[in-house]
Each structure stands twice: as C-alpha cells, then as structure tokens.
Amino acid sequence: MEQTERKVSSLYIAQIKKKCGLDVGENFNLPKSENARQPQCTPEKEEAIMQAFKHFGIV
C-alpha cells in the first residue's frame, strides 16, 4: 500500500498466489454455497500484488 496506495484484500492475494502456482491454505476462501460468486482481481491490483511479491522475493 505504501508504494501503490492501493488496498488489496486477502482474497485477491490468494487468487494471484494460485495463478503463480504458490501454496495457499487448503480451506482458504472456500465458497459457503454451491453457486457462490467471488469477485475477481482487477488488472491494476494484480500488477500491484505482483510488484509486492517481487519486492519481497516471493516470485
């Protein structure tokens, strides 16, 4: 947030981790019903998360 001035939710971070092939907890963000919809990360926030991953040496 300090660099990009954007807040991102843990859901978006988990989505990007899955996209990169990183480990995410087993029960992380499981839907409570069959037809539950999850918001998808916007490209701007995805780029900010990727920058943070690179900064911290995750990716």
N, CA, C, O and CB atoms as a CASP TS submission, in Angstrom:
PFRMAT TS
TARGET T0000
AUTHOR 0000-0000-0000
METHOD Language model
MODEL 1
PARENT N/A
ATOM      1  N   MET     1       0.818  -1.182   0.000  1.00  0.00           N
ATOM      2  CA  MET     1       0.000   0.000   0.000  1.00  0.00           C
ATOM      3  C   MET     1       0.872   1.260   0.000  1.00  0.00           C
ATOM      4  O   MET     1       0.495   2.276  -0.584  1.00  0.00           O
ATOM      5  CB  MET     1      -0.936  -0.010   1.201  1.00  0.00           C
ATOM      6  N   GLU     2       2.016   1.194   0.643  1.00  0.00           N
ATOM      7  CA  GLU     2       2.876   2.366   0.705  1.00  0.00           C
ATOM      8  C   GLU     2       3.355   2.801  -0.675  1.00  0.00           C
ATOM      9  O   GLU     2       3.473   3.997  -0.939  1.00  0.00           O
ATOM     10  CB  GLU     2       4.064   2.087   1.596  1.00  0.00           C
ATOM     11  N   GLN     3       3.631   1.849  -1.552  1.00  0.00           N
ATOM     12  CA  GLN     3       4.161   2.189  -2.868  1.00  0.00           C
ATOM     13  C   GLN     3       3.068   2.494  -3.876  1.00  0.00           C
ATOM     14  O   GLN     3       3.198   3.434  -4.660  1.00  0.00           O
ATOM     15  CB  GLN     3       5.021   1.068  -3.381  1.00  0.00           C
ATOM     16  N   THR     4       2.001   1.723  -3.871  1.00  0.00           N
ATOM     17  CA  THR     4       0.969   1.875  -4.898  1.00  0.00           C
ATOM     18  C   THR     4      -0.262   2.608  -4.399  1.00  0.00           C
ATOM     19  O   THR     4      -1.124   2.977  -5.196  1.00  0.00           O
ATOM     20  CB  THR     4       0.565   0.530  -5.420  1.00  0.00           C
ATOM     21  N   GLU     5      -0.360   2.825  -3.093  1.00  0.00           N
ATOM     22  CA  GLU     5      -1.513   3.484  -2.481  1.00  0.00           C
ATOM     23  C   GLU     5      -2.826   2.778  -2.802  1.00  0.00           C
ATOM     24  O   GLU     5      -3.864   3.418  -2.970  1.00  0.00           O
ATOM     25  CB  GLU     5      -1.587   4.923  -2.939  1.00  0.00           C
ATOM     26  N   ARG     6      -2.767   1.446  -2.885  1.00  0.00           N
ATOM     27  CA  ARG     6      -3.960   0.635  -3.123  1.00  0.00           C
ATOM     28  C   ARG     6      -4.107  -0.367  -1.992  1.00  0.00           C
ATOM     29  O   ARG     6      -3.124  -0.911  -1.489  1.00  0.00           O
ATOM     30  CB  ARG     6      -3.884  -0.092  -4.497  1.00  0.00           C
ATOM     31  N   LYS     7      -5.345  -0.598  -1.604  1.00  0.00           N
ATOM     32  CA  LYS     7      -5.623  -1.652  -0.640  1.00  0.00           C
ATOM     33  C   LYS     7      -6.076  -2.872  -1.422  1.00  0.00           C
ATOM     34  O   LYS     7      -6.884  -2.761  -2.344  1.00  0.00           O
ATOM     35  CB  LYS     7      -6.701  -1.210   0.410  1.00  0.00           C
ATOM     36  N   VAL     8      -5.556  -4.036  -1.053  1.00  0.00           N
ATOM     37  CA  VAL     8      -5.975  -5.274  -1.700  1.00  0.00           C
ATOM     38  C   VAL     8      -6.401  -6.253  -0.626  1.00  0.00           C
ATOM     39  O   VAL     8      -5.818  -6.294   0.458  1.00  0.00           O
ATOM     40  CB  VAL     8      -4.839  -5.870  -2.579  1.00  0.00           C
ATOM     41  N   SER     9      -7.407  -7.031  -0.926  1.00  0.00           N
ATOM     42  CA  SER     9      -7.915  -7.991   0.045  1.00  0.00           C
ATOM     43  C   SER     9      -7.100  -9.279  -0.009  1.00  0.00           C
ATOM     44  O   SER     9      -6.385  -9.544  -0.976  1.00  0.00           O
ATOM     45  CB  SER     9      -9.404  -8.285  -0.212  1.00  0.00           C
ATOM     46  N   SER    10      -7.222 -10.059   1.037  1.00  0.00           N
ATOM     47  CA  SER    10      -6.518 -11.337   1.076  1.00  0.00           C
ATOM     48  C   SER    10      -7.057 -12.289   0.009  1.00  0.00           C
ATOM     49  O   SER    10      -6.336 -13.179  -0.443  1.00  0.00           O
ATOM     50  CB  SER    10      -6.641 -11.973   2.468  1.00  0.00           C
ATOM     51  N   LEU    11      -8.311 -12.114  -0.396  1.00  0.00           N
ATOM     52  CA  LEU    11      -8.881 -12.927  -1.472  1.00  0.00           C
ATOM     53  C   LEU    11      -8.106 -12.697  -2.765  1.00  0.00           C
ATOM     54  O   LEU    11      -7.755 -13.652  -3.458  1.00  0.00           O
ATOM     55  CB  LEU    11     -10.381 -12.597  -1.675  1.00  0.00           C
ATOM     56  N   TYR    12      -7.839 -11.442  -3.089  1.00  0.00           N
ATOM     57  CA  TYR    12      -7.091 -11.133  -4.308  1.00  0.00           C
ATOM     58  C   TYR    12      -5.669 -11.671  -4.237  1.00  0.00           C
ATOM     59  O   TYR    12      -5.143 -12.179  -5.228  1.00  0.00           O
ATOM     60  CB  TYR    12      -7.066  -9.625  -4.548  1.00  0.00           C
ATOM     61  N   ILE    13      -5.050 -11.561  -3.076  1.00  0.00           N
ATOM     62  CA  ILE    13      -3.694 -12.076  -2.909  1.00  0.00           C
ATOM     63  C   ILE    13      -3.683 -13.586  -3.111  1.00  0.00           C
ATOM     64  O   ILE    13      -2.779 -14.119  -3.755  1.00  0.00           O
ATOM     65  CB  ILE    13      -3.137 -11.714  -1.514  1.00  0.00           C
ATOM     66  N   ALA    14      -4.676 -14.275  -2.570  1.00  0.00           N
ATOM     67  CA  ALA    14      -4.774 -15.730  -2.739  1.00  0.00           C
ATOM     68  C   ALA    14      -4.988 -16.093  -4.202  1.00  0.00           C
ATOM     69  O   ALA    14      -4.417 -17.073  -4.681  1.00  0.00           O
ATOM     70  CB  ALA    14      -5.917 -16.298  -1.883  1.00  0.00           C
ATOM     71  N   GLN    15      -5.800 -15.323  -4.919  1.00  0.00           N
ATOM     72  CA  GLN    15      -6.036 -15.599  -6.334  1.00  0.00           C
ATOM     73  C   GLN    15      -4.749 -15.477  -7.138  1.00  0.00           C
ATOM     74  O   GLN    15      -4.482 -16.296  -8.018  1.00  0.00           O
ATOM     75  CB  GLN    15      -7.096 -14.648  -6.894  1.00  0.00           C
ATOM     76  N   ILE    16      -3.950 -14.455  -6.836  1.00  0.00           N
ATOM     77  CA  ILE    16      -2.698 -14.262  -7.560  1.00  0.00           C
ATOM     78  C   ILE    16      -1.678 -15.331  -7.166  1.00  0.00           C
ATOM     79  O   ILE    16      -0.899 -15.774  -8.010  1.00  0.00           O
ATOM     80  CB  ILE    16      -2.131 -12.857  -7.288  1.00  0.00           C
ATOM     81  N   LYS    17      -1.672 -15.749  -5.907  1.00  0.00           N
ATOM     82  CA  LYS    17      -0.783 -16.837  -5.485  1.00  0.00           C
ATOM     83  C   LYS    17      -1.109 -18.109  -6.256  1.00  0.00           C
ATOM     84  O   LYS    17      -0.208 -18.804  -6.726  1.00  0.00           O
ATOM     85  CB  LYS    17      -0.904 -17.086  -3.962  1.00  0.00           C
ATOM     86  N   LYS    18      -2.404 -18.414  -6.385  1.00  0.00           N
ATOM     87  CA  LYS    18      -2.800 -19.607  -7.148  1.00  0.00           C
ATOM     88  C   LYS    18      -2.373 -19.479  -8.599  1.00  0.00           C
ATOM     89  O   LYS    18      -1.910 -20.448  -9.200  1.00  0.00           O
ATOM     90  CB  LYS    18      -4.321 -19.831  -7.064  1.00  0.00           C
ATOM     91  N   LYS    19      -2.524 -18.288  -9.165  1.00  0.00           N
ATOM     92  CA  LYS    19      -2.152 -18.037 -10.550  1.00  0.00           C
ATOM     93  C   LYS    19      -0.657 -18.257 -10.771  1.00  0.00           C
ATOM     94  O   LYS    19      -0.242 -18.723 -11.833  1.00  0.00           O
ATOM     95  CB  LYS    19      -2.538 -16.615 -10.951  1.00  0.00           C
ATOM     96  N   CYS    20       0.157 -17.916  -9.753  1.00  0.00           N
ATOM     97  CA  CYS    20       1.611 -18.076  -9.830  1.00  0.00           C
ATOM     98  C   CYS    20       2.069 -19.476  -9.439  1.00  0.00           C
ATOM     99  O   CYS    20       3.248 -19.803  -9.577  1.00  0.00           O
ATOM    100  CB  CYS    20       2.289 -17.058  -8.941  1.00  0.00           C
ATOM    101  N   GLY    21       1.143 -20.309  -8.952  1.00  0.00           N
ATOM    102  CA  GLY    21       1.499 -21.660  -8.551  1.00  0.00           C
ATOM    103  C   GLY    21       2.059 -21.745  -7.146  1.00  0.00           C
ATOM    104  O   GLY    21       2.715 -22.729  -6.804  1.00  0.00           O
ATOM    105  N   LEU    22       1.815 -20.732  -6.323  1.00  0.00           N
ATOM    106  CA  LEU    22       2.285 -20.745  -4.941  1.00  0.00           C
ATOM    107  C   LEU    22       1.272 -21.426  -4.043  1.00  0.00           C
ATOM    108  O   LEU    22       0.094 -21.536  -4.383  1.00  0.00           O
ATOM    109  CB  LEU    22       2.557 -19.321  -4.448  1.00  0.00           C
ATOM    110  N   ASP    23       1.743 -21.882  -2.890  1.00  0.00           N
ATOM    111  CA  ASP    23       0.868 -22.578  -1.950  1.00  0.00           C
ATOM    112  C   ASP    23      -0.121 -21.621  -1.303  1.00  0.00           C
ATOM    113  O   ASP    23       0.227 -20.505  -0.916  1.00  0.00           O
ATOM    114  CB  ASP    23       1.692 -23.278  -0.878  1.00  0.00           C
ATOM    115  N   VAL    24      -1.348 -22.078  -1.195  1.00  0.00           N
ATOM    116  CA  VAL    24      -2.409 -21.359  -0.499  1.00  0.00           C
ATOM    117  C   VAL    24      -3.039 -22.372   0.444  1.00  0.00           C
ATOM    118  O   VAL    24      -3.131 -23.553   0.111  1.00  0.00           O
ATOM    119  CB  VAL    24      -3.477 -20.729  -1.503  1.00  0.00           C
ATOM    120  N   GLY    25      -3.471 -21.927   1.606  1.00  0.00           N
ATOM    121  CA  GLY    25      -4.075 -22.837   2.574  1.00  0.00           C
ATOM    122  C   GLY    25      -5.207 -23.658   1.977  1.00  0.00           C
ATOM    123  O   GLY    25      -5.899 -23.199   1.068  1.00  0.00           O
ATOM    124  N   GLU    26      -5.396 -24.867   2.485  1.00  0.00           N
ATOM    125  CA  GLU    26      -6.410 -25.783   1.943  1.00  0.00           C
ATOM    126  C   GLU    26      -7.814 -25.202   1.942  1.00  0.00           C
ATOM    127  O   GLU    26      -8.510 -25.255   0.928  1.00  0.00           O
ATOM    128  CB  GLU    26      -6.412 -27.062   2.728  1.00  0.00           C
ATOM    129  N   ASN    27      -8.228 -24.652   3.064  1.00  0.00           N
ATOM    130  CA  ASN    27      -9.598 -24.162   3.184  1.00  0.00           C
ATOM    131  C   ASN    27      -9.708 -22.668   2.961  1.00  0.00           C
ATOM    132  O   ASN    27     -10.668 -22.047   3.417  1.00  0.00           O
ATOM    133  CB  ASN    27     -10.148 -24.507   4.534  1.00  0.00           C
ATOM    134  N   PHE    28      -8.764 -22.088   2.283  1.00  0.00           N
ATOM    135  CA  PHE    28      -8.766 -20.656   2.096  1.00  0.00           C
ATOM    136  C   PHE    28      -9.820 -20.247   1.070  1.00  0.00           C
ATOM    137  O   PHE    28      -9.797 -20.692  -0.077  1.00  0.00           O
ATOM    138  CB  PHE    28      -7.385 -20.177   1.665  1.00  0.00           C
ATOM    139  N   ASN    29     -10.731 -19.401   1.501  1.00  0.00           N
ATOM    140  CA  ASN    29     -11.747 -18.804   0.634  1.00  0.00           C
ATOM    141  C   ASN    29     -12.653 -19.818  -0.054  1.00  0.00           C
ATOM    142  O   ASN    29     -13.000 -19.644  -1.223  1.00  0.00           O
ATOM    143  CB  ASN    29     -11.083 -17.966  -0.402  1.00  0.00           C
ATOM    144  N   LEU    30     -13.036 -20.866   0.652  1.00  0.00           N
ATOM    145  CA  LEU    30     -13.992 -21.812   0.090  1.00  0.00           C
ATOM    146  C   LEU    30     -15.378 -21.176   0.082  1.00  0.00           C
ATOM    147  O   LEU    30     -15.754 -20.512   1.048  1.00  0.00           O
ATOM    148  CB  LEU    30     -13.998 -23.143   0.892  1.00  0.00           C
ATOM    149  N   PRO    31     -16.136 -21.366  -0.983  1.00  0.00           N
ATOM    150  CA  PRO    31     -17.493 -20.799  -1.017  1.00  0.00           C
ATOM    151  C   PRO    31     -18.397 -21.503  -0.020  1.00  0.00           C
ATOM    152  O   PRO    31     -18.233 -22.693   0.252  1.00  0.00           O
ATOM    153  CB  PRO    31     -18.091 -20.902  -2.432  1.00  0.00           C
ATOM    154  N   LYS    32     -19.350 -20.762   0.522  1.00  0.00           N
ATOM    155  CA  LYS    32     -20.274 -21.328   1.505  1.00  0.00           C
ATOM    156  C   LYS    32     -21.469 -22.000   0.844  1.00  0.00           C
ATOM    157  O   LYS    32     -22.155 -22.803   1.477  1.00  0.00           O
ATOM    158  CB  LYS    32     -20.756 -20.246   2.453  1.00  0.00           C
ATOM    159  N   SER    33     -21.724 -21.685  -0.407  1.00  0.00           N
ATOM    160  CA  SER    33     -22.793 -22.341  -1.147  1.00  0.00           C
ATOM    161  C   SER    33     -22.249 -22.750  -2.521  1.00  0.00           C
ATOM    162  O   SER    33     -21.177 -22.311  -2.938  1.00  0.00           O
ATOM    163  CB  SER    33     -24.043 -21.403  -1.288  1.00  0.00           C
ATOM    164  N   GLU    34     -23.006 -23.589  -3.200  1.00  0.00           N
ATOM    165  CA  GLU    34     -22.549 -24.101  -4.493  1.00  0.00           C
ATOM    166  C   GLU    34     -22.403 -23.014  -5.548  1.00  0.00           C
ATOM    167  O   GLU    34     -21.443 -23.027  -6.319  1.00  0.00           O
ATOM    168  CB  GLU    34     -23.503 -25.152  -4.990  1.00  0.00           C
ATOM    169  N   ASN    35     -23.331 -22.084  -5.593  1.00  0.00           N
ATOM    170  CA  ASN    35     -23.343 -21.077  -6.651  1.00  0.00           C
ATOM    171  C   ASN    35     -22.763 -19.739  -6.195  1.00  0.00           C
ATOM    172  O   ASN    35     -23.122 -18.693  -6.735  1.00  0.00           O
ATOM    173  CB  ASN    35     -24.755 -20.874  -7.149  1.00  0.00           C
ATOM    174  N   ALA    36     -21.884 -19.765  -5.222  1.00  0.00           N
ATOM    175  CA  ALA    36     -21.302 -18.521  -4.710  1.00  0.00           C
ATOM    176  C   ALA    36     -20.375 -17.909  -5.757  1.00  0.00           C
ATOM    177  O   ALA    36     -19.635 -18.613  -6.444  1.00  0.00           O
ATOM    178  CB  ALA    36     -20.530 -18.778  -3.389  1.00  0.00           C
ATOM    179  N   ARG    37     -20.434 -16.587  -5.861  1.00  0.00           N
ATOM    180  CA  ARG    37     -19.570 -15.879  -6.807  1.00  0.00           C
ATOM    181  C   ARG    37     -18.503 -15.131  -6.026  1.00  0.00           C
ATOM    182  O   ARG    37     -18.793 -14.501  -5.009  1.00  0.00           O
ATOM    183  CB  ARG    37     -20.391 -14.900  -7.704  1.00  0.00           C
ATOM    184  N   GLN    38     -17.281 -15.203  -6.502  1.00  0.00           N
ATOM    185  CA  GLN    38     -16.193 -14.473  -5.880  1.00  0.00           C
ATOM    186  C   GLN    38     -15.761 -13.359  -6.826  1.00  0.00           C
ATOM    187  O   GLN    38     -15.640 -13.590  -8.029  1.00  0.00           O
ATOM    188  CB  GLN    38     -15.002 -15.417  -5.537  1.00  0.00           C
ATOM    189  N   PRO    39     -15.528 -12.161  -6.308  1.00  0.00           N
ATOM    190  CA  PRO    39     -15.029 -11.094  -7.173  1.00  0.00           C
ATOM    191  C   PRO    39     -13.633 -11.439  -7.671  1.00  0.00           C
ATOM    192  O   PRO    39     -12.845 -12.059  -6.957  1.00  0.00           O
ATOM    193  CB  PRO    39     -15.016  -9.742  -6.428  1.00  0.00           C
ATOM    194  N   GLN    40     -13.337 -11.038  -8.887  1.00  0.00           N
ATOM    195  CA  GLN    40     -12.027 -11.306  -9.465  1.00  0.00           C
ATOM    196  C   GLN    40     -11.152 -10.065  -9.351  1.00  0.00           C
ATOM    197  O   GLN    40     -11.645  -8.938  -9.395  1.00  0.00           O
ATOM    198  CB  GLN    40     -12.157 -11.746 -10.938  1.00  0.00           C
ATOM    199  N   CYS    41      -9.880 -10.278  -9.207  1.00  0.00           N
ATOM    200  CA  CYS    41      -8.901  -9.214  -9.035  1.00  0.00           C
ATOM    201  C   CYS    41      -8.796  -8.398 -10.320  1.00  0.00           C
ATOM    202  O   CYS    41      -8.741  -8.955 -11.416  1.00  0.00           O
ATOM    203  CB  CYS    41      -7.522  -9.793  -8.643  1.00  0.00           C
ATOM    204  N   THR    42      -8.770  -7.071 -10.173  1.00  0.00           N
ATOM    205  CA  THR    42      -8.633  -6.193 -11.332  1.00  0.00           C
ATOM    206  C   THR    42      -7.181  -6.219 -11.809  1.00  0.00           C
ATOM    207  O   THR    42      -6.282  -6.515 -11.022  1.00  0.00           O
ATOM    208  CB  THR    42      -9.078  -4.737 -10.988  1.00  0.00           C
ATOM    209  N   PRO    43      -6.940  -5.917 -13.076  1.00  0.00           N
ATOM    210  CA  PRO    43      -5.555  -5.923 -13.581  1.00  0.00           C
ATOM    211  C   PRO    43      -4.631  -4.963 -12.835  1.00  0.00           C
ATOM    212  O   PRO    43      -3.450  -5.258 -12.650  1.00  0.00           O
ATOM    213  CB  PRO    43      -5.548  -5.572 -15.048  1.00  0.00           C
ATOM    214  N   GLU    44      -5.161  -3.816 -12.405  1.00  0.00           N
ATOM    215  CA  GLU    44      -4.336  -2.846 -11.673  1.00  0.00           C
ATOM    216  C   GLU    44      -3.883  -3.417 -10.329  1.00  0.00           C
ATOM    217  O   GLU    44      -2.723  -3.273  -9.941  1.00  0.00           O
ATOM    218  CB  GLU    44      -5.115  -1.533 -11.454  1.00  0.00           C
ATOM    219  N   LYS    45      -4.803  -4.059  -9.632  1.00  0.00           N
ATOM    220  CA  LYS    45      -4.458  -4.639  -8.335  1.00  0.00           C
ATOM    221  C   LYS    45      -3.565  -5.857  -8.512  1.00  0.00           C
ATOM    222  O   LYS    45      -2.685  -6.111  -7.689  1.00  0.00           O
ATOM    223  CB  LYS    45      -5.726  -5.021  -7.560  1.00  0.00           C
ATOM    224  N   GLU    46      -3.787  -6.609  -9.580  1.00  0.00           N
ATOM    225  CA  GLU    46      -2.933  -7.768  -9.857  1.00  0.00           C
ATOM    226  C   GLU    46      -1.494  -7.314 -10.064  1.00  0.00           C
ATOM    227  O   GLU    46      -0.565  -7.945  -9.560  1.00  0.00           O
ATOM    228  CB  GLU    46      -3.439  -8.543 -11.101  1.00  0.00           C
ATOM    229  N   GLU    47      -1.305  -6.226 -10.802  1.00  0.00           N
ATOM    230  CA  GLU    47       0.036  -5.699 -11.029  1.00  0.00           C
ATOM    231  C   GLU    47       0.673  -5.239  -9.716  1.00  0.00           C
ATOM    232  O   GLU    47       1.861  -5.467  -9.491  1.00  0.00           O
ATOM    233  CB  GLU    47      -0.012  -4.538 -12.031  1.00  0.00           C
ATOM    234  N   ALA    48      -0.110  -4.593  -8.853  1.00  0.00           N
ATOM    235  CA  ALA    48       0.401  -4.137  -7.556  1.00  0.00           C
ATOM    236  C   ALA    48       0.815  -5.321  -6.688  1.00  0.00           C
ATOM    237  O   ALA    48       1.841  -5.263  -6.011  1.00  0.00           O
ATOM    238  CB  ALA    48      -0.659  -3.293  -6.827  1.00  0.00           C
ATOM    239  N   ILE    49       0.032  -6.385  -6.704  1.00  0.00           N
ATOM    240  CA  ILE    49       0.354  -7.584  -5.919  1.00  0.00           C
ATOM    241  C   ILE    49       1.619  -8.237  -6.461  1.00  0.00           C
ATOM    242  O   ILE    49       2.474  -8.667  -5.688  1.00  0.00           O
ATOM    243  CB  ILE    49      -0.823  -8.593  -5.942  1.00  0.00           C
ATOM    244  N   MET    50       1.743  -8.315  -7.777  1.00  0.00           N
ATOM    245  CA  MET    50       2.944  -8.905  -8.376  1.00  0.00           C
ATOM    246  C   MET    50       4.185  -8.085  -8.024  1.00  0.00           C
ATOM    247  O   MET    50       5.246  -8.651  -7.762  1.00  0.00           O
ATOM    248  CB  MET    50       2.789  -9.004  -9.908  1.00  0.00           C
ATOM    249  N   GLN    51       4.059  -6.759  -8.016  1.00  0.00           N
ATOM    250  CA  GLN    51       5.184  -5.909  -7.626  1.00  0.00           C
ATOM    251  C   GLN    51       5.582  -6.186  -6.181  1.00  0.00           C
ATOM    252  O   GLN    51       6.768  -6.247  -5.858  1.00  0.00           O
ATOM    253  CB  GLN    51       4.829  -4.419  -7.807  1.00  0.00           C
ATOM    254  N   ALA    52       4.585  -6.353  -5.315  1.00  0.00           N
ATOM    255  CA  ALA    52       4.864  -6.647  -3.906  1.00  0.00           C
ATOM    256  C   ALA    52       5.540  -8.014  -3.773  1.00  0.00           C
ATOM    257  O   ALA    52       6.487  -8.160  -3.000  1.00  0.00           O
ATOM    258  CB  ALA    52       3.557  -6.609  -3.072  1.00  0.00           C
ATOM    259  N   PHE    53       5.065  -9.010  -4.517  1.00  0.00           N
ATOM    260  CA  PHE    53       5.691 -10.336  -4.482  1.00  0.00           C
ATOM    261  C   PHE    53       7.154 -10.238  -4.891  1.00  0.00           C
ATOM    262  O   PHE    53       8.020 -10.833  -4.250  1.00  0.00           O
ATOM    263  CB  PHE    53       4.943 -11.322  -5.405  1.00  0.00           C
ATOM    264  N   LYS    54       7.435  -9.484  -5.964  1.00  0.00           N
ATOM    265  CA  LYS    54       8.809  -9.342  -6.429  1.00  0.00           C
ATOM    266  C   LYS    54       9.654  -8.592  -5.397  1.00  0.00           C
ATOM    267  O   LYS    54      10.813  -8.939  -5.169  1.00  0.00           O
ATOM    268  CB  LYS    54       8.845  -8.611  -7.781  1.00  0.00           C
ATOM    269  N   HIS    55       9.080  -7.578  -4.783  1.00  0.00           N
ATOM    270  CA  HIS    55       9.801  -6.792  -3.777  1.00  0.00           C
ATOM    271  C   HIS    55      10.218  -7.654  -2.587  1.00  0.00           C
ATOM    272  O   HIS    55      11.329  -7.519  -2.074  1.00  0.00           O
ATOM    273  CB  HIS    55       8.934  -5.624  -3.295  1.00  0.00           C
ATOM    274  N   PHE    56       9.318  -8.543  -2.151  1.00  0.00           N
ATOM    275  CA  PHE    56       9.604  -9.388  -1.006  1.00  0.00           C
ATOM    276  C   PHE    56      10.259 -10.724  -1.382  1.00  0.00           C
ATOM    277  O   PHE    56      10.484 -11.570  -0.516  1.00  0.00           O
ATOM    278  CB  PHE    56       8.335  -9.646  -0.251  1.00  0.00           C
ATOM    279  N   GLY    57      10.565 -10.914  -2.671  1.00  0.00           N
ATOM    280  CA  GLY    57      11.272 -12.111  -3.108  1.00  0.00           C
ATOM    281  C   GLY    57      10.415 -13.365  -3.126  1.00  0.00           C
ATOM    282  O   GLY    57      10.938 -14.475  -3.032  1.00  0.00           O
ATOM    283  N   ILE    58       9.115 -13.201  -3.243  1.00  0.00           N
ATOM    284  CA  ILE    58       8.207 -14.354  -3.280  1.00  0.00           C
ATOM    285  C   ILE    58       8.202 -14.968  -4.680  1.00  0.00           C
ATOM    286  O   ILE    58       8.125 -16.187  -4.836  1.00  0.00           O
ATOM    287  CB  ILE    58       6.766 -13.937  -2.864  1.00  0.00           C
ATOM    288  N   VAL    59       8.284 -14.114  -5.685  1.00  0.00           N
ATOM    289  CA  VAL    59       8.269 -14.577  -7.074  1.00  0.00           C
ATOM    290  C   VAL    59       9.602 -14.264  -7.716  1.00  0.00           C
ATOM    291  O   VAL    59       9.808 -14.569  -8.890  1.00  0.00           O
ATOM    292  CB  VAL    59       7.113 -13.925  -7.874  1.00  0.00           C
TER
END
